[in-house]
């Protein structure tokens, strides 16, 4: 028995399963039946899925090795592909194709029992419940957006950014370090893990942490903690903070640059079989966003900086 208000709010009909569920298994079953192209097969349904979703599913299956890039052995198609032997195995297992691939590789490398256990754990919800209400998490750092400026890019999964709202602090540190008599020569051998002032190619001093020393070459590998980039510099390029900067605790202030990664974006296996970002992708991202004056935002969630870049238009990640 339910109330009339609840009954009247019920939808007349539910959304078809085909429109709510991933299409990976459906595409594999369609390829096993050899009834034609998946786009044409699903187009016969009363409520067919979006063609774009079908194409993305086929591309995903190609990346994990369930489908060949080509159709009929030689023709490349974005919306179709011949099924591989691994794809046939995936279609017969009642799990997600990616989990099925784990089982498949476990059999190949004689780790089947371990992989089946992991696959079983990945196929069900977490059996453990948490009584935490989230009150122990740091306040103000969950699910909030910050205005960022990207200052150094290694690749799209590892780049550094600054909180644009703290730019005044960066300018203050820069002015203090580059003020006459605020720096003194380093006494003795620099210590690994210690923050010093170090020159850059522009001749200015910036905060830098010593990562390692090379006594033979008399140089040090340093990381500019407010920008994220690393460099090998002569030991003579390092300076210690003078009394006024020590009183200001300049060496113990948190770095203003933090490591980021694009959210919900991974390298294409088709472009690089090692799963690494291509030089073209890194170059494109750097040209578009490195030191850009565009308004960029990053979402801080669960102690991580998961970057979805917005620039006044659609989200790219």
C-alpha positions as CSV (number, residue, x, y, z in Angstrom):
1,X,0.0,0.0,0.0
2,X,1.3,3.5,-0.9
3,X,-0.2,6.9,-0.6
4,X,-2.0,8.5,-3.5
5,X,0.6,11.3,-3.7
6,X,3.4,8.8,-4.1
7,X,1.4,6.8,-6.7
8,X,0.7,9.9,-8.7
9,X,4.4,10.8,-8.8
10,X,5.4,7.4,-10.3
11,X,6.4,7.6,-14.0
12,X,4.1,6.1,-16.5
13,X,6.9,4.0,-17.9
14,X,10.5,3.3,-16.9
15,X,13.5,4.2,-18.9
16,X,14.5,1.1,-21.0
17,X,17.5,-0.8,-19.7
18,X,19.3,-0.3,-23.0
19,X,19.3,3.5,-22.3
20,X,20.5,3.2,-18.7
21,X,23.1,0.4,-18.8
22,X,26.6,0.3,-20.4
23,X,26.5,-1.1,-23.9
24,X,29.8,-3.1,-23.7
25,X,28.2,-6.5,-23.2
26,X,25.4,-5.8,-25.7
27,X,27.8,-4.9,-28.4
28,X,29.9,-8.1,-27.7
29,X,26.7,-10.3,-27.8
30,X,25.7,-8.6,-31.1
31,X,29.1,-9.3,-32.6
32,X,28.9,-13.0,-31.4
33,X,25.5,-13.4,-33.2
34,X,27.0,-11.9,-36.4
35,X,23.8,-10.0,-37.3
36,X,25.6,-7.0,-38.8
37,X,26.8,-3.7,-37.6
38,X,25.9,-2.9,-34.0
39,X,24.6,0.5,-35.0
40,X,22.1,-1.1,-37.4
41,X,21.1,-3.8,-34.9
42,X,20.4,-1.4,-32.0
43,X,18.6,0.9,-34.5
44,X,15.8,-1.7,-34.7
45,X,15.0,-1.4,-31.0
46,X,11.9,0.5,-29.9
47,X,14.1,2.9,-27.9
48,X,17.5,2.8,-29.6
49,X,20.5,4.1,-27.7
50,X,22.3,7.2,-28.9
51,X,24.6,6.5,-31.9
52,X,27.4,8.5,-30.2
53,X,27.2,6.1,-27.2
54,X,27.5,3.1,-29.5
55,X,30.5,4.5,-31.2
56,X,32.2,5.3,-27.9
57,X,31.5,1.8,-26.6
58,X,33.0,0.3,-29.8
59,X,36.1,2.5,-29.4
60,X,36.4,1.4,-25.7
61,X,36.1,-2.3,-26.7
62,X,38.9,-1.8,-29.3
63,X,41.1,-0.2,-26.6
64,X,40.8,-3.2,-24.3
65,X,41.3,-5.7,-27.1
66,X,37.8,-7.0,-27.4
67,X,37.4,-5.8,-31.0
68,X,39.8,-5.4,-33.9
69,X,40.3,-1.9,-35.3
70,X,39.2,-3.2,-38.7
71,X,36.1,-4.8,-40.1
72,X,36.3,-7.8,-42.5
73,X,40.0,-7.9,-41.9
74,X,41.1,-4.7,-43.7
75,X,38.6,-1.9,-43.5
76,X,38.8,0.5,-40.6
77,X,35.5,1.6,-39.2
78,X,34.7,3.8,-36.2
79,X,31.3,2.2,-35.7
80,X,32.3,-1.4,-36.1
81,X,35.1,-4.0,-35.7
82,X,35.7,-7.7,-35.9
83,X,35.5,-9.5,-32.5
84,X,38.7,-10.9,-31.2
85,X,39.2,-14.3,-29.4
86,X,39.5,-12.3,-26.1
87,X,36.2,-10.6,-27.0
88,X,34.5,-14.0,-27.5
89,X,35.7,-15.0,-24.0
90,X,34.5,-11.6,-22.6
91,X,31.0,-12.1,-24.0
92,X,30.7,-15.5,-22.3
93,X,31.6,-14.2,-18.8
94,X,28.8,-12.5,-16.8
95,X,31.0,-9.6,-15.7
96,X,32.1,-6.3,-17.1
97,X,34.4,-6.7,-20.1
98,X,37.3,-5.1,-18.3
99,X,36.9,-7.5,-15.4
100,X,36.6,-10.3,-17.9
101,X,40.0,-9.2,-19.4
102,X,41.5,-9.4,-15.9
103,X,40.3,-13.1,-15.7
104,X,41.6,-13.8,-19.2
105,X,45.0,-12.4,-18.5
106,X,45.1,-14.2,-15.1
107,X,44.6,-17.5,-17.0
108,X,47.4,-16.7,-19.4
109,X,49.9,-15.8,-16.7
110,X,48.8,-18.7,-14.4
111,X,47.3,-16.4,-11.8
112,X,43.7,-17.4,-12.4
113,X,42.7,-18.0,-8.8
114,X,44.0,-14.6,-7.7
115,X,42.4,-12.8,-10.6
116,X,39.0,-14.5,-10.1
117,X,39.1,-13.3,-6.4
118,X,39.9,-9.8,-7.5
119,X,37.3,-9.9,-10.2
120,X,34.6,-11.1,-7.8
121,X,35.5,-8.2,-5.4
122,X,35.3,-5.7,-8.3
123,X,31.9,-7.0,-9.5
124,X,29.9,-6.4,-6.2
125,X,29.4,-3.4,-4.0
126,X,31.7,-2.8,-1.1
127,X,30.6,-5.3,1.6
128,X,31.9,-3.0,4.4
129,X,29.8,-0.1,5.7
130,X,31.3,3.0,7.1
131,X,29.6,4.7,10.1
132,X,31.5,7.9,9.4
133,X,29.3,10.9,8.5
134,X,32.2,12.7,6.9
135,X,32.7,15.1,9.9
136,X,36.3,14.0,10.3
137,X,37.2,15.2,6.9
138,X,38.9,18.6,6.5
139,X,36.2,21.3,6.2
140,X,36.0,23.5,3.1
141,X,38.1,21.2,1.0
142,X,35.5,18.7,-0.4
143,X,33.6,19.3,-3.6
144,X,34.7,22.9,-4.1
145,X,36.0,24.7,-7.1
146,X,39.1,26.8,-7.1
147,X,40.4,29.2,-9.8
148,X,43.8,27.9,-11.0
149,X,46.6,28.9,-13.3
150,X,48.6,26.0,-14.9
151,X,52.4,26.8,-14.6
152,X,54.2,23.5,-15.6
153,X,53.2,20.5,-17.6
154,X,54.8,17.1,-17.7
155,X,51.8,15.4,-19.2
156,X,48.0,15.5,-19.0
157,X,48.1,13.2,-15.9
158,X,50.8,15.2,-14.1
159,X,51.0,18.9,-14.2
160,X,51.3,21.7,-11.7
161,X,49.0,24.6,-11.0
162,X,48.7,27.6,-8.6
163,X,45.6,28.9,-6.9
164,X,45.0,32.1,-8.8
165,X,43.3,33.6,-5.7
166,X,46.7,33.4,-3.9
167,X,48.7,35.3,-6.5
168,X,49.3,38.1,-4.1
169,X,51.2,35.6,-1.8
170,X,53.3,34.5,-4.7
171,X,54.3,38.1,-5.5
172,X,55.1,38.8,-1.9
173,X,57.4,35.8,-1.6
174,X,59.1,36.8,-4.9
175,X,59.7,40.3,-3.8
176,X,61.1,39.3,-0.4
177,X,63.5,36.7,-1.9
178,X,64.8,39.2,-4.5
179,X,65.3,42.1,-2.0
180,X,68.9,42.9,-1.4
181,X,70.5,41.5,1.8
182,X,67.7,39.0,2.4
183,X,69.7,36.1,1.1
184,X,73.1,34.7,2.4
185,X,75.5,32.2,1.0
186,X,74.9,28.5,2.0
187,X,77.3,27.4,4.8
188,X,78.6,23.9,4.3
189,X,77.0,21.3,2.1
190,X,73.3,21.9,1.1
191,X,71.0,19.4,2.8
192,X,68.7,17.2,0.7
193,X,65.0,18.0,1.4
194,X,65.8,21.6,2.6
195,X,64.2,24.6,0.9
196,X,66.7,27.3,-0.4
197,X,66.5,30.2,-2.8
198,X,67.8,29.3,-6.2
199,X,68.3,31.3,-9.4
200,X,66.3,30.4,-12.6
201,X,67.1,31.2,-16.2
202,X,65.8,34.8,-15.8
203,X,68.4,35.5,-13.1
204,X,65.7,35.9,-10.4
205,X,65.6,33.8,-7.1
206,X,62.8,31.4,-6.4
207,X,62.1,28.9,-3.6
208,X,63.5,25.5,-4.5
209,X,63.8,22.2,-2.6
210,X,67.0,20.1,-3.0
211,X,66.1,16.7,-4.3
212,X,69.6,15.2,-4.6
213,X,73.2,16.3,-4.7
214,X,76.0,15.3,-7.1
215,X,79.2,15.9,-5.3
216,X,81.3,15.0,-8.3
217,X,79.7,17.6,-10.5
218,X,79.1,20.1,-7.7
219,X,75.5,20.5,-8.7
220,X,72.1,19.8,-7.2
221,X,68.7,18.6,-8.6
222,X,66.1,21.0,-7.3
223,X,62.4,21.4,-7.6
224,X,60.9,24.9,-7.7
225,X,58.1,24.3,-5.2
226,X,56.0,27.3,-6.3
227,X,56.0,26.3,-9.9
228,X,56.5,22.5,-10.1
229,X,59.4,22.3,-12.5
230,X,62.8,20.7,-11.8
231,X,66.3,21.6,-12.9
232,X,69.9,20.7,-12.3
233,X,71.8,23.8,-11.0
234,X,75.3,24.4,-9.6
235,X,75.5,24.4,-5.8
236,X,76.8,28.0,-6.1
237,X,73.4,29.0,-7.3
238,X,71.8,28.2,-4.0
239,X,71.3,30.8,-1.3
240,X,70.1,30.5,2.3
241,X,67.4,32.7,3.8
242,X,68.6,35.6,5.9
243,X,67.4,36.4,9.4
244,X,64.4,38.5,8.3
245,X,63.1,35.7,6.0
246,X,63.7,33.1,8.7
247,X,61.6,35.1,11.1
248,X,58.9,35.2,8.3
249,X,59.2,31.3,8.1
250,X,59.6,31.6,4.3
251,X,61.3,28.2,4.0
252,X,58.5,26.4,5.9
253,X,55.5,27.9,4.0
254,X,53.6,25.4,2.0
255,X,54.4,25.2,-1.7
256,X,52.1,27.3,-3.8
257,X,52.2,24.8,-6.7
258,X,50.2,21.6,-6.4
259,X,50.2,18.5,-8.6
260,X,47.1,18.0,-10.7
261,X,45.7,15.4,-13.2
262,X,42.9,15.7,-15.7
263,X,39.8,13.9,-14.4
264,X,37.9,11.3,-16.5
265,X,40.5,11.4,-19.3
266,X,43.1,8.7,-20.1
267,X,45.6,8.2,-22.9
268,X,44.3,6.2,-25.9
269,X,45.7,2.7,-26.2
270,X,45.3,3.1,-30.0
271,X,47.7,6.1,-30.1
272,X,50.2,4.6,-27.7
273,X,50.2,0.9,-26.7
274,X,52.1,1.8,-23.5
275,X,49.2,3.9,-22.4
276,X,51.3,7.1,-22.3
277,X,50.2,10.6,-23.4
278,X,51.4,11.4,-26.9
279,X,53.7,14.4,-27.5
280,X,50.9,15.9,-29.7
281,X,48.5,15.8,-26.8
282,X,50.9,17.3,-24.3
283,X,51.9,20.1,-26.8
284,X,48.2,20.9,-27.5
285,X,47.4,21.1,-23.8
286,X,50.4,23.2,-23.1
287,X,49.7,25.7,-25.9
288,X,46.1,26.0,-24.8
289,X,46.4,26.3,-21.0
290,X,50.0,26.7,-19.9
291,X,50.4,30.2,-18.2
292,X,47.1,31.0,-19.9
293,X,45.1,34.1,-18.9
294,X,41.9,32.1,-19.4
295,X,39.7,31.5,-16.4
296,X,40.4,27.9,-15.3
297,X,38.8,26.0,-12.5
298,X,39.7,22.7,-10.7
299,X,37.5,20.6,-8.4
300,X,39.0,19.6,-5.1
301,X,37.4,16.4,-3.9
302,X,38.4,13.7,-1.4
303,X,41.8,15.3,-0.6
304,X,42.7,15.2,-4.3
305,X,42.8,17.9,-7.0
306,X,40.7,16.4,-9.8
307,X,41.0,18.9,-12.6
308,X,38.1,19.4,-14.9
309,X,39.1,22.4,-17.0
310,X,36.4,25.0,-17.8
311,X,37.1,28.1,-19.9
312,X,33.7,29.7,-20.1
313,X,32.6,26.9,-22.5
314,X,32.1,23.2,-22.3
315,X,34.1,21.1,-19.9
316,X,37.0,19.3,-21.6
317,X,37.7,16.9,-18.8
